[in-house]
Amino acid sequence: MAEQIFETLFRVEGMDCASCASKIENVARSLDGINDVNVSVMSGKLRVKHGPSADLEGLVKKIGKLGYMASPDRSSKGEGLDGEQDNSHNHSHDVEHGPWWASSKAKLTIVCGLAVAAAFAVATIFPFTDPWGYIAAMTVGLVPIARRAAVSAVNGMPFTIETLMSIAAIGALFIDASEEAAVVVFLFLVGELLEGVAAGRARSSIQALGELVPQTALLLQNGITSEVQASSLNVGALVLVRPGDRLPADGVIVEGISAINEAPVTGESMPKRKETGDTVFAGTINEDGQITIEVTAAQEDNTIARVVKLVEEAQDSKAPTQRFIDRFSKYYTPGVIVFAILVASVPPVFFGGNWSEWVYKGLAVILIGCPCALVISTPAAIAASLASGARRGLLMKGGAVLETLGKITIVAFDKTGTLTEGRPKVTEIIAGTRESEDVLRLAATLEAGSSHPLAVSILEKASQQAIKVRASQNSRAVAGKGVEGTIDGINLFLGSPSAASEMADIPKAITDRIEVLNSSGNSVAVLVGNGEVIGAIAMRDEPRQDAIQALQKLSDLEVRAVMLTGDNARTASAIAEVLGIECRSELLPDDKQKIVSELKSAGEWVAKVGDGINDAPALAMADVGIAMGGGTDVALETADAAALHARVMDVPSMIALSRGTMRNIIQNITIALGLKAVFLVTTVLGITGLWPAILADTGATVLVTLNAMRLLRWNGIEPVR
């Protein structure tokens, strides 16, 4: 019988970068009984698959020796692969996330700083205590650093930042630089603390999305409301949402009309009017009317929860630039140690240099070579950008996607539901034997209760004009032609011009107008009553409000746009003319895929934007597939990226954010390597020493992190520069 496999989730405090994650992963994999390990820096979690004999207490202790605090997550069910639950490892308390100054890193930094200050004060009053006071102060900070270096070395990572720090600090003692060694250790701890604070900001920016969902909800059962935990709501449950309340779940309005403020989720400043049948999202705010919603997703599956999960996964997947820097760092760090040894030994051995002076310079080179700033330069920017994008409904699945978006040279859009609303709207009412208001009233009455898209558009227009609609008598659909019924004793028919012409002569003026409307992409329904043409109604799937502006922004970014649609040439051309976009029509899914392939072969970087279903082949073929939609499963799972709030402007926004991110990464790498190069030269020339060396490394790390965090302020189409 195969060994039962369990899964346990740990929260890890103090894990701030990819280097931290690598150390924790190596330790976890070294233990017997651990089958698989997944470390998420962004969520601060460690997930392990293990057998029943795995020593999870030992894992927690080993992680503790690395300088991190791990605790089993109480929300983790530890479910075995055979379906049984294992709760034996979930008895510990969660790691508490308080203010930064209450963290273990902050406490160690404060204690070390106080020890250095005390050593300085004592040495000033009692000079004979120098260097022992500084050695004691250095030991306060160095012991945990050296312990982490040793644990990492035992687990196959000998060239860590902690190793470099330990070598430099201990080496400084042998050349009578104890005062500098103590300050260097303190500055290193300050740098780590600041890095953790900045990383925490990036982490909390996306996790704050999850906090938008209220803890409780008003469950409606048999006309009676009761307050329940929002997490207990099942699909199909009815929930009452009062004015001013946040929505506790994704759902559909089944009763009531209200303005819904979606700004917390989408960033939209204006509330949207929602009524029966409209979709609403958890975390949004009900502004002014009481509504009842039917829950369409459990809490763990609502749009916000899925976005948070997918963004956490995306932030843990590495961009090509990051993968290159990670590989580079593996050779860079031992290379720095070799170079430092050469600096310390070659001048004294071959040129008669002073050993103390050149060993001092070699130790400074080790500090300058700490790769903190370089290692964090890319993931910090990627994490901040993905978090900023997610808060505005721009979901990009990983650093590779984010990086590729900046290279896009042409965007291929689907038409229906992407560039257009995806549902027809009444564009014109033509009066015949009756006025236009009567035409709309009679047509709406005839269509009352129908769910056909054209019927819905007519009923929506009547509602906008406050026309009261009552059910018609004997209303029925006429297959392939239209709908007929009796209203106020009048036998009515509403259908296509060709079907209507069989029942009545259509006046030339109306026929001419229909031809004009058809040529501009409209569908026209003619209303006939007792053998006379009462009037006609034109409808068209209109472009989204932001489509023209978005296409102009793409042009400003020097990105071409083309529309690929399966719609007929006449309708497609009419919409393309309004939008000012190149158009290819009457295409099958395979045709769209072929066109995308041809564009790529011609050297273009192609993004395909569609609904994630009938565009699947083209989405897969494109360099980046972008799904348009309100957070549907298909939209989230089939494409590389998703515009969750179905705004065309989201496409140029993604490209602009990507380009801004890549500029930020280049700035970060320049800062990291530039400062190191400057201080390397000044150190070898004897101008600077240990203090400036560690300040160069700590300063570069802080500058790089703060520069990356600027991306958290991104709030629209224009990138942070």
C-alpha distance (Angstrom), angle and dihedral (degrees) to the residues before:
residue distance angle dihedral
M1 . . .
A2 3.80 . .
E3 3.81 117.2 .
Q4 3.78 113.4 -99.5
I5 3.81 112.7 -110.6
F6 3.80 122.6 -146.8
E7 3.78 132.6 -169.5
T8 3.82 122.6 -143.1
L9 3.78 127.2 -176.2
F10 3.82 121.8 -148.8
R11 3.77 130.2 -167.4
V12 3.82 111.5 -138.6
E13 3.81 122.4 -158.2
G14 3.80 119.5 -152.7
M15 3.82 98.0 23.8
D16 3.80 103.3 135.4
C17 3.80 110.2 154.3
A18 3.79 146.8 19.2
S19 3.81 90.5 -90.0
C20 3.83 90.0 58.5
A21 3.80 90.4 49.4
S22 3.82 92.1 50.9
K23 3.80 92.3 53.3
I24 3.81 92.8 49.0
E25 3.80 92.3 46.1
N26 3.82 92.4 50.5
V27 3.81 91.7 50.6
A28 3.81 92.4 48.1
R29 3.80 93.7 48.7
S30 3.81 91.3 50.4
L31 3.81 92.6 64.7
D32 3.81 122.8 92.1
G33 3.78 116.1 -111.8
I34 3.83 95.2 28.7
N35 3.82 109.1 123.3
D36 3.79 102.1 176.5
V37 3.81 138.1 2.7
N38 3.80 132.0 -158.5
V39 3.81 121.3 -179.1
S40 3.82 120.9 -167.6
V41 3.80 114.4 -165.1
M42 3.79 93.4 -173.9
S43 3.80 96.2 53.7
G44 3.82 93.0 34.3
K45 3.80 90.9 -128.0
L46 3.79 138.9 132.3
R47 3.81 119.0 -156.2
V48 3.81 118.8 -165.7
K49 3.79 130.9 -176.6
H50 3.79 109.5 -152.6
G51 3.75 147.3 159.6
P52 3.83 123.4 -108.7
S53 3.80 91.4 -97.3
A54 3.83 95.8 57.5
D55 3.81 113.1 124.1
L56 3.81 100.3 -129.6
E57 3.81 92.0 166.6
G58 3.80 87.5 56.7
L59 3.82 89.5 49.4
V60 3.81 90.6 54.3
K61 3.82 90.7 49.9
K62 3.82 93.0 48.6
I63 3.79 91.4 49.7
G64 3.80 87.3 49.4
K65 3.82 90.0 56.2
L66 3.80 88.0 56.1
G67 3.80 88.2 59.6
Y68 3.81 99.4 -101.3
M69 3.79 129.7 111.0
A70 3.81 115.0 -132.4
S71 3.79 126.7 -171.5
P72 3.82 131.1 172.0
D73 3.80 110.4 -104.2
R74 3.80 111.0 -116.5
S75 3.81 89.6 -149.0
S76 3.81 90.1 60.6
K77 3.78 111.8 98.3
G78 3.81 95.0 -159.6
E79 3.78 89.5 -142.0
G80 3.78 118.3 -169.1
L81 3.76 119.1 -129.7
D82 3.79 89.6 -114.4
G83 3.80 89.6 59.8
E84 3.80 98.9 -102.3
Q85 3.78 117.9 125.4
D86 3.77 124.4 -122.5
N87 3.78 110.6 -161.1
S88 3.78 95.4 161.2
H89 3.77 92.8 101.3
N90 3.78 96.9 46.7
H91 3.78 100.9 75.8
S92 3.79 97.8 99.6
H93 3.76 124.4 93.6
D94 3.75 120.2 -104.3
V95 3.76 117.9 -101.6
E96 3.75 106.4 -93.1
H97 3.80 115.3 -126.8
G98 3.79 106.9 -152.6
P99 3.81 131.9 155.8
W100 3.80 116.6 -43.5
W101 3.81 93.3 -108.1
A102 3.82 90.2 59.9
S103 3.82 94.1 57.6
S104 3.80 122.1 107.1
K105 3.83 90.2 -114.9
A106 3.80 91.2 54.6
K107 3.81 92.9 47.7
L108 3.81 91.9 50.6
T109 3.82 91.3 47.4
I110 3.82 92.6 49.2
V111 3.82 93.1 47.7
C112 3.82 91.6 48.0
G113 3.80 91.1 47.9
L114 3.80 91.7 50.6
A115 3.82 90.0 48.0
V116 3.84 91.3 52.6
A117 3.82 90.8 47.8
A118 3.82 90.8 48.4
A119 3.81 91.4 49.0
F120 3.81 90.5 51.4
A121 3.82 91.9 48.9
V122 3.80 93.6 47.1
A123 3.83 92.7 45.6
T124 3.82 89.9 51.6
I125 3.82 92.2 52.6
F126 3.82 97.4 34.2
P127 3.85 108.0 27.0
F128 3.82 92.4 -176.0
T129 3.86 89.2 71.1
D130 3.82 89.8 67.6
P131 3.08 119.8 128.8
W132 3.81 97.7 15.2
G133 3.80 95.2 64.5
Y134 3.83 91.0 53.1
I135 3.79 91.5 45.8
A136 3.82 89.5 53.8
A137 3.81 91.3 47.4
M138 3.82 91.1 48.5
T139 3.80 90.7 49.6
V140 3.83 91.1 57.0
G141 3.80 90.5 63.7
L142 3.79 100.7 27.5
V143 3.83 99.5 55.1
P144 3.84 94.8 68.2
I145 3.82 90.5 41.1
A146 3.82 92.3 51.0
R147 3.81 91.1 45.4
R148 3.81 90.4 54.6
A149 3.82 89.3 48.4
A150 3.81 91.2 51.8
V151 3.81 94.3 47.8
S152 3.80 90.4 48.6
A153 3.81 91.7 48.9
V154 3.81 91.9 50.3
N155 3.81 88.4 52.1
G156 3.79 95.2 52.1
M157 3.83 102.3 -88.6
P158 3.83 106.2 103.6
F159 3.81 97.3 154.6
T160 3.80 102.5 62.7
I161 3.79 128.7 140.3
E162 3.82 88.2 -106.4
T163 3.82 89.9 56.3
L164 3.81 92.1 54.2
M165 3.79 90.6 46.7
S166 3.81 93.4 49.8
I167 3.81 93.2 48.5
A168 3.80 92.0 49.8
A169 3.81 95.7 46.0
I170 3.82 96.1 45.8
G171 3.80 91.3 42.7
A172 3.82 89.8 54.0
L173 3.81 89.7 60.5
F174 3.82 91.4 59.3
I175 3.79 91.8 56.4
D176 3.82 94.4 46.9
A177 3.81 95.4 -105.1
S178 3.80 96.1 126.9
E179 3.82 94.1 136.2
E180 3.80 91.2 54.8
A181 3.81 91.4 43.7
A182 3.82 91.0 56.2
V183 3.81 93.4 48.5
V184 3.81 91.7 45.0
V185 3.82 91.5 54.6
F186 3.82 90.4 48.0
L187 3.83 92.5 49.4
F188 3.80 90.2 48.4
L189 3.81 89.8 54.8
V190 3.81 90.4 47.9
G191 3.80 89.8 52.9
E192 3.81 91.9 49.9
L193 3.80 90.5 48.6
L194 3.81 93.4 50.9
E195 3.81 90.2 46.9
G196 3.81 89.2 53.1
V197 3.81 93.0 48.9
A198 3.80 91.8 51.3
A199 3.81 92.7 45.3
G200 3.80 88.4 50.3
R201 3.80 89.9 56.5
A202 3.80 90.9 55.0
R203 3.81 91.0 46.9
S204 3.80 95.4 47.7
S205 3.81 93.0 46.7
I206 3.80 91.3 70.1
Q207 3.81 97.5 30.8
A208 3.82 88.0 56.0
L209 3.80 86.5 70.1
G210 3.78 89.6 68.3
E211 3.80 90.4 53.8
L212 3.81 90.4 61.8
V213 3.80 90.4 78.5
P214 3.83 111.0 87.1
Q215 3.80 119.4 -121.9
T216 3.81 95.2 -129.3
A217 3.81 138.0 40.9
L218 3.81 137.7 -167.7
L219 3.81 105.0 -115.9
L220 3.82 114.1 -156.1
Q221 3.82 115.9 -147.6
N222 3.81 125.2 164.0
G223 3.79 90.5 -17.3
I224 3.83 92.8 -53.5
T225 3.81 123.5 109.7
S226 3.79 123.8 -147.4
E227 3.80 130.0 178.6
V228 3.81 112.4 -115.4
Q229 3.79 137.4 165.7
A230 3.81 110.2 -82.4
S231 3.81 88.8 -135.1
S232 3.82 89.2 63.5
L233 3.83 95.0 59.8
N234 3.79 113.5 117.3
V235 3.79 128.2 -155.6
G236 3.82 108.8 -83.8
A237 3.80 95.1 28.3
L238 3.82 116.8 135.6
V239 3.79 115.7 -128.6
L240 3.80 128.5 -170.4
V241 3.83 114.1 -140.9
R242 3.79 117.1 -166.2
P243 3.83 125.4 -153.5
G244 3.81 109.9 -78.9
D245 3.82 94.4 22.0
R246 3.79 125.7 120.2
L247 3.78 115.4 -121.1
P248 3.82 110.2 -106.4
A249 3.81 96.3 -154.8
D250 3.79 146.8 11.9
G251 3.78 109.0 -88.8
V252 3.78 152.7 133.5
I253 3.79 122.9 -95.9
V254 3.82 109.6 -114.8
E255 3.80 97.0 172.4
G256 3.79 135.8 18.5
I257 3.79 139.1 24.5
S258 3.80 125.6 -111.3
A259 3.78 145.8 149.5
I260 3.81 109.6 -102.4
N261 3.79 117.9 -152.8
E262 3.81 105.6 -144.7
A263 3.82 95.0 172.7
P264 3.85 94.5 109.5
V265 3.80 89.5 59.0
T266 3.83 106.8 25.5
G267 3.79 103.8 22.5
E268 3.83 90.2 -125.0
S269 3.81 108.9 149.6
M270 3.82 97.1 -154.6
P271 3.84 121.7 68.1
K272 3.81 116.1 -121.4
R273 3.79 122.6 -127.3
K274 3.80 108.7 -122.0
E275 3.80 129.1 -174.9
T276 3.79 140.9 168.8
G277 3.80 110.9 -35.5
D278 3.81 95.7 20.7
T279 3.80 121.3 125.7
V280 3.80 119.5 -119.6
F281 3.80 132.1 -172.4
A282 3.79 134.5 -133.5
G283 3.80 113.9 -102.6
T284 3.81 96.1 30.3
I285 3.82 120.1 118.3
N286 3.81 126.6 -113.7
E287 3.81 103.0 -137.7
D288 3.79 112.7 -171.4
G289 3.81 117.7 -12.3
Q290 3.79 135.9 58.1
I291 3.80 111.8 -113.2
T292 3.78 137.4 -179.3
I293 3.79 117.6 -143.1
E294 3.78 132.6 -167.8
V295 3.80 110.1 -135.9
T296 3.81 112.9 -119.5
A297 3.82 100.0 178.4
A298 3.80 135.6 30.6
Q299 3.81 115.9 -117.7
E300 3.80 95.0 -98.5
D301 3.82 89.7 52.1
N302 3.81 101.5 42.5
T303 3.78 120.0 118.9
I304 3.80 95.1 -99.0
A305 3.82 93.9 48.4
R306 3.80 91.9 49.0
V307 3.80 92.4 47.0
V308 3.82 91.8 50.1
K309 3.81 91.2 48.9
L310 3.79 94.3 46.8
V311 3.80 93.2 46.1
E312 3.81 91.4 50.0
E313 3.80 88.7 52.0
A314 3.81 90.8 45.6
Q315 3.79 93.1 51.1
D316 3.79 90.2 53.5
S317 3.81 93.0 53.4
K318 3.77 112.0 87.2
A319 3.78 128.1 -123.0
P320 3.83 117.9 -132.5
T321 3.81 90.2 -106.9
Q322 3.80 91.2 52.4
R323 3.81 92.5 47.8
F324 3.81 89.2 52.1
I325 3.82 92.3 49.7
D326 3.82 90.9 47.9
R327 3.82 90.4 53.0
F328 3.80 90.5 44.3
S329 3.83 91.1 51.4
K330 3.81 91.9 55.9
Y331 3.83 88.8 63.4
Y332 3.80 96.2 29.7
T333 3.83 97.0 63.0
P334 3.85 98.2 50.5
G335 3.82 86.8 41.3
V336 3.81 89.5 57.1
I337 3.82 90.4 51.6
V338 3.83 91.4 50.4
F339 3.82 91.0 47.9
A340 3.82 91.1 48.1
I341 3.82 90.5 51.8
L342 3.81 89.5 51.2
V343 3.82 91.6 48.9
A344 3.81 90.6 49.6
S345 3.83 97.1 44.9
V346 3.81 112.5 26.6
P347 3.86 99.0 65.4
P348 3.85 94.7 47.5
V349 3.83 94.6 42.6
F350 3.81 100.2 42.5
F351 3.82 105.1 20.7
G352 3.80 104.5 31.6
G353 3.81 95.0 -109.9
N354 3.78 123.4 165.4
W355 3.82 109.9 -90.4
S356 3.81 95.2 -146.7
E357 3.81 92.6 49.9
W358 3.81 95.7 48.7
V359 3.80 95.9 41.1
Y360 3.81 86.2 53.3
K361 3.82 89.5 52.5
G362 3.81 90.9 47.1
L363 3.81 90.7 53.6
A364 3.79 89.8 49.5
V365 3.82 89.4 51.7
I366 3.83 89.1 54.6
L367 3.81 90.3 54.2
I368 3.79 92.2 46.3
G369 3.80 89.0 50.2
C370 3.82 95.2 57.5
P371 3.83 101.5 126.2
C372 3.83 96.6 -147.6
A373 3.79 96.4 115.4
L374 3.80 93.6 42.1
V375 3.81 94.5 47.8
I376 3.81 93.7 49.0
S377 3.82 96.1 41.1
T378 3.81 95.3 90.9
P379 3.84 106.6 30.1
A380 3.82 92.4 48.4
A381 3.80 91.3 55.3
I382 3.81 93.2 42.5
A383 3.82 92.4 49.7
A384 3.81 93.1 48.1
S385 3.82 92.2 48.5
L386 3.79 95.3 47.4
A387 3.80 89.8 49.1
S388 3.82 92.6 48.7
G389 3.79 91.6 47.8
A390 3.81 93.7 47.9
R391 3.80 91.8 52.7
R392 3.80 87.1 59.7
G393 3.78 97.2 43.8
L394 3.82 95.9 -97.0
L395 3.78 106.5 130.5
M396 3.81 115.9 -171.9
K397 3.78 116.9 179.4
G398 3.77 102.1 -134.6
G399 3.77 144.1 -34.4
A400 3.80 93.3 -71.3
V401 3.82 91.2 59.5
L402 3.80 92.2 45.2
E403 3.80 90.6 50.4
T404 3.82 94.1 46.9
L405 3.82 93.5 50.3
G406 3.79 89.8 67.4
K407 3.82 90.2 59.6
I408 3.82 95.4 53.9
T409 3.82 113.6 127.8
I410 3.82 100.4 172.9
V411 3.81 133.6 28.3
A412 3.82 119.3 -155.8
F413 3.81 110.9 -156.5
D414 3.78 129.4 -162.7
K415 3.84 111.6 -135.8
T416 3.80 111.9 -142.7
G417 3.79 112.1 65.9
T418 3.80 92.3 -2.0
L419 3.79 110.0 60.5
T420 3.81 89.2 11.7
E421 3.80 131.4 47.0
G422 3.80 91.9 -107.2
R423 3.81 93.8 -125.5
P424 3.81 129.2 75.1
K425 3.80 123.1 -109.5
V426 3.79 129.2 -161.1
T427 3.80 107.3 -100.6
E428 3.84 101.1 172.9
I429 3.80 140.7 6.9
I430 3.83 116.1 -151.7
A431 3.80 117.7 -153.9
G432 3.84 118.5 -137.8
T433 3.80 121.8 161.5
R434 3.83 88.3 -17.6
E435 3.80 136.8 44.7
S436 3.81 119.1 -90.9
E437 3.84 93.1 -106.5
D438 3.81 90.5 56.7
V439 3.81 90.4 46.6
L440 3.81 90.4 55.2
R441 3.83 93.6 44.1
L442 3.80 94.3 51.2
A443 3.81 93.5 43.7
A444 3.82 91.9 48.6
T445 3.81 91.5 48.2
L446 3.79 89.8 50.9
E447 3.82 91.5 49.7
A448 3.84 96.1 43.1
G449 3.81 110.3 135.5
S450 3.81 95.1 14.5
S451 3.83 119.5 127.1
H452 3.82 94.9 -161.3
P453 3.84 109.9 128.0
L454 3.83 92.9 -121.4
A455 3.81 90.8 48.0
V456 3.81 90.7 49.9
S457 3.81 91.2 52.7
I458 3.83 91.6 51.1
L459 3.81 92.1 48.4
E460 3.81 90.8 47.4
K461 3.83 90.6 52.6
A462 3.81 90.8 49.8
S463 3.79 90.1 50.6
Q464 3.80 91.0 51.1
Q465 3.83 89.7 53.8
A466 3.83 91.4 46.2
I467 3.81 92.4 -118.3
K468 3.79 112.4 162.1
V469 3.78 112.0 -129.0
R470 3.80 124.9 -157.7
A471 3.79 127.6 -176.2
S472 3.81 117.6 -89.6
Q473 3.77 124.0 -129.3
N474 3.82 119.5 -103.4
S475 3.81 92.0 -6.9
R476 3.81 111.7 177.1
A477 3.78 140.7 161.2
V478 3.79 119.3 -105.6
A479 3.80 106.3 -146.2
G480 3.79 112.4 -110.7
K481 3.80 93.5 -7.2
G482 3.83 114.9 62.8
V483 3.80 140.4 -94.6
E484 3.82 132.9 -53.2
G485 3.80 136.5 -169.5
T486 3.81 145.8 137.6
I487 3.82 124.3 -91.6
D488 3.83 123.5 175.1
G489 3.79 89.0 -15.8
I490 3.83 92.5 -53.7
N491 3.81 117.9 125.2
L492 3.80 103.9 -137.3
F493 3.79 134.6 -168.3
L494 3.82 126.4 -174.2
G495 3.77 117.7 -171.9
S496 3.77 149.8 104.3
P497 3.83 119.4 -31.6
S498 3.80 91.3 -112.4
A499 3.83 92.2 52.8
A500 3.83 91.4 43.8
S501 3.81 91.7 51.2
E502 3.83 88.5 62.9
M503 3.82 89.1 61.7
A504 3.80 102.3 38.0
D505 3.78 142.8 5.8
I506 3.79 108.7 -98.4
P507 3.85 111.2 -140.5
K508 3.82 115.1 -115.2
A509 3.82 92.2 -120.2
I510 3.78 90.3 58.3
T511 3.84 92.4 42.6
D512 3.81 90.8 52.9
R513 3.79 91.4 48.9
I514 3.82 91.4 49.3
E515 3.83 90.0 54.1
V516 3.80 90.9 52.5
L517 3.81 91.5 48.3
N518 3.81 92.2 47.1
S519 3.79 90.8 52.0
S520 3.81 89.6 56.0
G521 3.81 92.5 53.5
N522 3.81 100.4 -94.5
S523 3.78 126.9 140.2
V524 3.83 110.9 -141.3
A525 3.82 126.4 -154.0
V526 3.83 117.3 -164.3
L527 3.83 120.2 -147.2
V528 3.83 114.9 -144.8
G529 3.83 123.2 -172.8
N530 3.81 124.2 -175.1
G531 3.80 91.5 -22.0
E532 3.84 96.7 -47.0
V533 3.81 130.9 103.2
I534 3.81 104.2 -114.6
G535 3.81 92.4 -178.4
A536 3.81 144.9 -70.6
I537 3.80 138.6 -104.8
A538 3.82 124.7 -145.5
M539 3.80 121.0 -153.5
R540 3.77 133.7 -178.1
D541 3.79 138.8 174.4
E542 3.80 96.0 -112.7
P543 3.83 126.1 -148.0
R544 3.78 115.8 -98.3
Q545 3.79 113.0 -94.4
D546 3.79 93.5 -111.7
A547 3.82 97.8 41.0
I548 3.83 98.2 99.2
Q549 3.80 92.4 44.6
A550 3.82 91.2 48.0
L551 3.80 93.4 50.6
Q552 3.81 89.6 49.5
K553 3.80 89.6 51.9
L554 3.80 90.4 51.7
S555 3.79 88.0 53.0
D556 3.81 89.7 51.0
L557 3.81 87.6 53.3
E558 3.84 88.1 51.5
V559 3.81 91.9 -114.3
R560 3.83 119.7 138.0
A561 3.79 121.2 -135.8
V562 3.82 129.5 -152.0
M563 3.80 131.1 178.3
L564 3.82 117.4 -135.0
T565 3.81 112.8 -171.4
G566 3.77 141.5 161.4
D567 3.82 90.1 -145.0
N568 3.80 122.2 111.3
A569 3.79 118.4 -80.8
R570 3.83 95.3 -113.2
T571 3.80 95.8 54.2
A572 3.81 93.6 39.6
S573 3.79 92.9 49.9
A574 3.81 91.7 49.5
I575 3.82 92.3 53.9
A576 3.82 91.8 42.2
E577 3.81 90.2 53.2
V578 3.81 91.7 52.0
L579 3.81 90.8 49.2
G580 3.79 97.1 38.7
I581 3.80 93.9 -127.6
E582 3.80 134.8 138.2
C583 3.82 110.1 -105.3
R584 3.83 139.2 -156.3
S585 3.80 114.3 -177.5
E586 3.83 144.1 -174.9
L587 3.82 90.6 39.8
L588 3.79 127.7 158.7
P589 3.84 118.9 -143.0
D590 3.82 89.5 -99.9
D591 3.81 90.0 52.4
K592 3.81 91.1 54.9
Q593 3.80 90.3 49.7
K594 3.80 90.8 50.4
I595 3.82 92.4 50.6
V596 3.81 91.6 50.3
S597 3.82 89.3 49.5
E598 3.82 91.0 50.5
L599 3.80 91.5 50.3
K600 3.81 90.6 51.7
S601 3.80 91.2 48.2
A602 3.80 87.9 53.9
G603 3.80 89.2 59.7
E604 3.80 99.0 -98.6
W605 3.82 124.2 139.1
V606 3.79 101.2 -133.0
A607 3.79 131.6 -155.9
K608 3.82 115.7 -171.1
V609 3.80 117.4 -156.3
G610 3.81 118.6 -163.8
D611 3.78 145.9 124.1
G612 3.79 96.3 -79.5
I613 3.83 95.4 -117.4
N614 3.82 117.3 67.0
D615 3.80 89.7 19.7
A616 3.81 93.2 55.6
P617 3.85 96.7 113.4
A618 3.81 92.4 50.4
L619 3.80 92.4 42.8
A620 3.80 89.5 53.9
M621 3.81 93.0 46.6
A622 3.83 95.2 50.3
D623 3.80 123.5 89.9
V624 3.81 85.8 -119.6
G625 3.81 123.9 15.2
I626 3.81 113.3 -156.0
A627 3.80 119.6 -165.9
M628 3.80 119.2 -152.7
G629 3.78 115.2 -149.1
G630 3.77 149.6 96.6
G631 3.78 97.7 -79.4
T632 3.81 97.0 -70.6
D633 3.80 119.4 168.7
V634 3.80 90.9 -112.6
A635 3.80 92.6 50.0
L636 3.79 92.2 49.2
E637 3.79 97.7 44.1
T638 3.80 108.9 36.4
A639 3.79 103.3 49.7
D640 3.81 136.6 57.8
A641 3.79 90.1 -123.7
A642 3.78 137.5 11.8
A643 3.80 134.2 -151.2
L644 3.80 93.6 -148.5
H645 3.79 95.6 -170.5
A646 3.81 95.4 48.0
R647 3.80 97.4 -122.4
V648 3.79 117.7 150.8
M649 3.82 87.8 -148.3
D650 3.81 87.2 65.4
V651 3.82 89.5 74.4
P652 3.83 97.6 61.1
S653 3.82 87.0 37.9
M654 3.83 90.3 59.8
I655 3.80 91.0 48.7
A656 3.81 92.5 47.2
L657 3.81 91.6 47.9
S658 3.79 90.6 49.7
R659 3.80 93.0 51.0
G660 3.80 91.1 46.4
T661 3.80 89.4 50.4
M662 3.80 93.3 51.1
R663 3.82 90.2 49.7
N664 3.80 88.0 50.7
I665 3.81 91.6 50.6
I666 3.82 91.5 50.4
Q667 3.82 89.0 49.9
N668 3.81 89.8 50.1
I669 3.80 94.4 49.8
T670 3.82 90.0 46.9
I671 3.82 91.0 51.4
A672 3.81 92.7 46.2
L673 3.80 97.5 47.3
G674 3.81 96.1 31.3
L675 3.81 95.2 57.8
K676 3.79 90.8 44.8
A677 3.80 91.7 51.1
V678 3.82 92.8 49.8
F679 3.81 94.6 48.2
L680 3.79 92.6 42.0
V681 3.81 90.0 59.7
T682 3.82 94.1 43.1
T683 3.81 91.3 47.7
V684 3.81 94.6 51.4
L685 3.83 88.9 47.1
G686 3.81 89.3 52.2
I687 3.82 95.4 -116.5
T688 3.83 96.3 117.0
G689 3.81 134.0 28.6
L690 3.80 143.2 -173.0
W691 3.82 98.4 -46.5
P692 3.81 96.0 52.6
A693 3.82 88.6 42.2
I694 3.79 94.6 59.0
L695 3.81 90.3 39.0
A696 3.80 87.5 54.8
D697 3.79 91.1 53.0
T698 3.82 96.3 40.3
G699 3.78 91.9 40.8
A700 3.80 92.4 49.9
T701 3.82 90.9 48.8
V702 3.79 92.1 50.4
L703 3.82 93.3 44.7
V704 3.81 92.4 48.4
T705 3.80 92.2 48.1
L706 3.81 94.2 46.7
N707 3.80 90.6 46.8
A708 3.80 90.3 52.3
M709 3.80 91.2 47.7
R710 3.83 88.9 60.0
L711 3.80 85.2 76.8
L712 3.82 88.5 67.3
R713 3.82 86.7 69.4
W714 3.80 92.2 59.1
N715 3.77 106.7 123.1
G716 3.75 108.3 170.5
I717 3.77 148.8 -22.2
E718 3.81 97.0 -27.1
P719 3.82 113.2 80.2
V720 3.80 125.3 -133.6
R721 3.80 106.8 -103.8
